[in-house]
Structure formats: C-alpha cells, structure tokens
C-alpha cells in the first residue's frame, strides 16, 4: 500500500501521446506515391487478366455453339483445353494477388521503418514517456491534444520529400476543450 501511494505522484507526471499510423501512411507523400504506383500496376494487370477471362468466355460460347457439330472426342478435348486455360488463369490471378500483397507489405514496411525514429524524436522533444499506435493499442479515447499524427506527417514529408508531389500540411490537431469552469472568449 505504501509503495502504491509513493508511486502515484510519479504516475501523474507521465506524459503520453498516440499516433494513427494508418492515417499517417495515407497522408505522407511517399505513402500516397506508393499507393498510386501500386494501383497503376494493379489496374494494368487487372485489365490484362480481364481480357484473358473475356477471351476464355468467348471461346467457351463458341465451343457451346459448335459442340453439336463436333465428334464426342473433339468436344471433350476442347473442353479439357478450356478447363486447363481456366485453371492457368485462376492460378495466375492468385499469384498476382499474393505478389501485390507482398509488394504492398514491402512498401509499407519501408515507410513505417522511417516513421519509427520520427515518432521517437517527437516523443523525446515533447517529453513523452510513451506513444501508442491508435489502432493496435486498443485506444478507445484520448484527447486530440495527445494526437501526434499531424506532427509525424509534417516531419516525415519534410525529411523524405517526394519529387513531383505537392506536400499538403495537415491541419494542427484541435486543442483539448477548456475546463468547464475556465473562462471562454
């Protein structure tokens, strides 16, 4: 009990903060650029994939129309070929999905690795004992004055500028509301 009472004043002096890394990722220029690059790649591959699927469907319809004029062996062989192509397209689609997930993971990791020392620097400068990640920490509520996300985005964009991208500076976090008994202007 004595230890608890002695420790209480020290706990009261602990300063905390939090960052929303997902929001920061979407707001830093490098994150926006990575997202645009991946989207362009995905869109290109998706268009190619859809063209192949369309061709396969068309070939299937042609086979259906001509099936009655074919011998049983030829029809079965053509069906096997279509099924083989369908399997190849499906496998390639799955591989592309895995490839894009991995590319995204690599890009995000690079950005998150650059964010860590920036968050540490902000925490040291502000005298914070701990900084939590908003989503992963299970944080349900904290006053906006404890949110370091805008400072993280601003510092990251200054430290790692992206050529050809306009840097948008996030608005400062709203200040904590004034106590009820404090005078307002």
C-alpha positions as CSV (number, residue, x, y, z in Angstrom):
1,X,0.0,0.0,0.0
2,X,2.9,2.4,0.9
3,X,4.5,1.7,-2.5
4,X,1.3,2.5,-4.3
5,X,1.0,5.8,-2.5
6,X,4.6,6.7,-3.2
7,X,4.3,5.7,-6.8
8,X,1.1,7.7,-7.5
9,X,2.7,11.2,-7.8
10,X,5.2,9.8,-10.3
11,X,2.5,8.3,-12.5
12,X,0.7,11.6,-12.5
13,X,3.7,13.2,-14.2
14,X,3.8,10.7,-17.1
15,X,3.1,12.3,-20.4
16,X,1.6,10.1,-23.2
17,X,0.8,10.5,-26.8
18,X,-0.6,8.5,-29.7
19,X,-0.3,8.3,-33.5
20,X,-2.6,6.9,-36.1
21,X,-0.1,5.2,-38.4
22,X,-2.8,4.2,-40.9
23,X,-3.9,7.8,-41.3
24,X,-0.2,8.9,-41.4
25,X,0.5,6.4,-44.1
26,X,-2.3,7.8,-46.3
27,X,-1.2,11.3,-45.7
28,X,2.6,11.2,-46.2
29,X,3.6,12.0,-49.7
30,X,5.6,8.8,-50.0
31,X,2.6,6.7,-48.9
32,X,0.4,8.5,-51.5
33,X,3.0,7.9,-54.2
34,X,3.4,4.2,-53.3
35,X,-0.4,3.8,-53.3
36,X,-0.7,5.4,-56.8
37,X,2.1,3.3,-58.1
38,X,0.7,0.0,-56.8
39,X,-2.8,1.0,-58.0
40,X,-1.5,1.7,-61.5
41,X,0.3,-1.7,-61.6
42,X,-2.8,-3.5,-60.3
43,X,-5.0,-1.8,-62.8
44,X,-2.7,-2.8,-65.7
45,X,-2.6,-6.4,-64.6
46,X,-6.3,-6.5,-63.9
47,X,-7.0,-5.2,-67.4
48,X,-4.8,-7.9,-68.9
49,X,-6.4,-10.5,-66.6
50,X,-10.0,-9.4,-67.6
51,X,-9.0,-9.6,-71.3
52,X,-7.9,-13.2,-70.8
53,X,-11.1,-14.0,-69.0
54,X,-13.2,-12.4,-71.7
55,X,-11.4,-14.4,-74.4
56,X,-11.9,-17.6,-72.4
57,X,-15.7,-16.9,-72.1
58,X,-15.9,-16.2,-75.8
59,X,-14.1,-19.4,-76.6
60,X,-16.5,-21.3,-74.3
61,X,-19.5,-19.8,-76.0
62,X,-18.0,-20.7,-79.4
63,X,-17.5,-24.3,-78.2
64,X,-21.1,-24.4,-76.9
65,X,-22.4,-23.3,-80.3
66,X,-20.2,-25.7,-82.3
67,X,-20.4,-28.7,-79.8
68,X,-23.3,-30.4,-81.7
69,X,-21.2,-30.4,-84.9
70,X,-18.2,-32.0,-83.2
71,X,-17.4,-35.6,-82.5
72,X,-17.5,-36.6,-78.9
73,X,-13.7,-36.9,-78.7
74,X,-13.0,-33.4,-80.2
75,X,-15.7,-31.8,-77.9
76,X,-14.1,-33.4,-74.8
77,X,-10.6,-32.4,-75.9
78,X,-11.7,-28.8,-76.5
79,X,-13.5,-28.8,-73.0
80,X,-10.3,-30.0,-71.4
81,X,-8.3,-27.3,-73.1
82,X,-10.8,-24.6,-71.9
83,X,-10.6,-26.1,-68.3
84,X,-6.8,-26.1,-68.5
85,X,-6.8,-22.4,-69.5
86,X,-9.3,-21.6,-66.8
87,X,-7.0,-23.3,-64.2
88,X,-4.0,-21.4,-65.5
89,X,-5.8,-18.0,-65.4
90,X,-7.1,-18.8,-61.9
91,X,-3.6,-19.7,-60.6
92,X,-2.1,-16.7,-62.2
93,X,-4.7,-14.5,-60.6
94,X,-4.0,-15.9,-57.2
95,X,-0.2,-15.5,-57.8
96,X,-0.8,-11.8,-58.8
97,X,-2.8,-11.3,-55.6
98,X,0.0,-12.7,-53.4
99,X,2.6,-10.7,-55.4
100,X,0.7,-7.4,-54.9
101,X,0.1,-8.1,-51.2
102,X,3.9,-8.7,-50.8
103,X,4.8,-5.5,-52.8
104,X,2.4,-3.5,-50.6
105,X,3.9,-5.0,-47.4
106,X,7.4,-4.2,-48.5
107,X,6.5,-0.6,-49.4
108,X,4.6,-0.1,-46.1
109,X,7.3,-1.6,-44.0
110,X,9.8,0.9,-45.6
111,X,7.6,3.8,-44.7
112,X,6.8,2.5,-41.2
113,X,10.5,1.9,-40.5
114,X,11.2,5.6,-41.4
115,X,8.3,6.7,-39.2
116,X,9.6,5.0,-36.0
117,X,12.6,7.3,-35.4
118,X,10.5,10.4,-36.2
119,X,7.9,9.3,-33.6
120,X,10.7,8.7,-31.1
121,X,12.2,12.2,-31.9
122,X,8.8,13.9,-31.4
123,X,8.3,11.9,-28.1
124,X,11.7,13.0,-26.8
125,X,11.2,16.6,-27.8
126,X,7.8,16.7,-26.1
127,X,9.0,14.8,-23.0
128,X,6.6,11.9,-23.6
129,X,7.1,8.7,-21.7
130,X,5.1,6.6,-24.1
131,X,3.5,6.9,-27.6
132,X,0.7,4.4,-28.6
133,X,-0.4,3.4,-32.0
134,X,-4.1,4.4,-32.1
135,X,-5.5,1.2,-33.8
136,X,-3.2,-1.5,-32.5
137,X,-3.1,-0.3,-28.9
138,X,-6.9,-0.7,-28.5
139,X,-7.1,3.0,-27.7
140,X,-10.7,3.9,-27.4
141,X,-10.4,7.6,-26.4
142,X,-7.7,10.1,-25.9
143,X,-7.9,13.9,-26.1
144,X,-7.0,15.3,-29.5
145,X,-4.2,17.2,-27.9
146,X,-2.3,13.9,-27.4
147,X,-2.5,13.0,-31.1
148,X,0.9,13.3,-32.7
149,X,-0.2,12.1,-36.2
150,X,-0.1,15.6,-37.9
151,X,3.4,16.3,-36.5
152,X,4.5,12.9,-37.7
153,X,3.2,13.5,-41.2
154,X,4.6,17.1,-41.4
155,X,8.1,15.9,-40.2
156,X,8.1,12.8,-42.5
157,X,7.2,14.9,-45.5
158,X,10.0,17.4,-44.7
159,X,12.5,14.7,-44.1
160,X,11.5,12.5,-47.1
161,X,10.2,14.8,-49.8
162,X,8.8,13.2,-53.0
163,X,9.7,14.9,-56.2
164,X,6.7,16.0,-58.3
165,X,4.2,15.8,-55.4
166,X,2.8,18.8,-53.6
167,X,3.2,18.4,-49.9
168,X,-0.1,19.1,-48.1
169,X,0.5,20.0,-44.5
170,X,-2.2,18.6,-42.2
171,X,-4.1,21.0,-40.0
172,X,-3.0,21.0,-36.4
173,X,-4.9,18.8,-34.0
174,X,-7.7,20.6,-32.3
175,X,-6.8,21.7,-28.8
176,X,-8.2,20.0,-25.8
177,X,-11.5,21.5,-24.7
178,X,-11.3,24.1,-22.0
179,X,-12.3,23.0,-18.5
180,X,-16.0,23.9,-17.7
181,X,-15.0,26.4,-15.1
182,X,-12.4,28.2,-17.3
183,X,-13.5,31.5,-18.9
184,X,-14.0,31.3,-22.7
185,X,-13.5,34.1,-25.2
